[in-house]
Amino acid sequence: MKVIKITLKILHGFLALSAIGGGIGLLTGVAAPPQEMISGTMFESYLIPGLSLLVLVGGSAAAAFILFIMNNPKATSLSFAAAIILGIFITVEILTIGSPEGVGKNLQILYMFVAVLIGFYTSMLRKMEDQVDLPRPKKKKQEETGG
């Protein structure tokens, strides 16, 4: 279980840093592809894709990384959510701009693979936690009020 948690920390740390950097690059124009690439799509600029990459992808990965570092039992759930968010982001990117030859296509393949790895290792970790019966966050029970 320890190796899986370390692997997930590395994957989430890598994803957080690269997604936050990529989001900032899109927002500032420093690392943005040519504007023609998104012409004719639902996006008029790289604002929404940049914010999505920065906040949704980078933020969820950073939060999962922090929760794993803190050994918080909610880390597993957030880790799986981060994998889904990344998978959706890459899918929308492919549907919107396609898979440009070269670096763009290679990055799409890499990050889809990262999403699958995070999902796979998170599922393994969840099964192990269930077998060991580790404490999980308790669901709040609604108290009946007599009023």
C-alpha positions, 0 to 999 in steps of 0.5 A: 500500500505504501508504494501505491501511495508514493506513486500517487503522490508523485503522479499528483505532484507532477500533474499539479505542477504541470497543469498549473504551469500549463494553465498559467502559460495559456492564460498569459500567452507564454505557452499558448498554441496559435489562436488559429487552433481554436478558431471555429471552436466553442472557445474564442480565446484560451481563457476558459481552457487555461482556467480549466487547466489551472483550477480544475486539473491543477487544483484537484491534483494539488489538493489530492497531493496535499491530502495524501501528504497529510494522510487524510482518508479523503485523499483516495476519493479526491484522487479518483476525482482528479483522474476523471477531471483530467480525462474529461479535460483531455477528451474535450481538448481532443474533441475541440482541437483534435490531436495536432501532430508532434508535441501536442499529440504526445502530451495528450497521450501522456496525460491520458495515460497519467489519468488512467494510471491515477485511476488504476492505482487509486482503485487498487488503493481503495480495494486495499483500504477496504480489505484492511478496513482502514478508517474512512470519513464518517458520513454525517447522520442527520439528527431528527429534530422534534420540533 
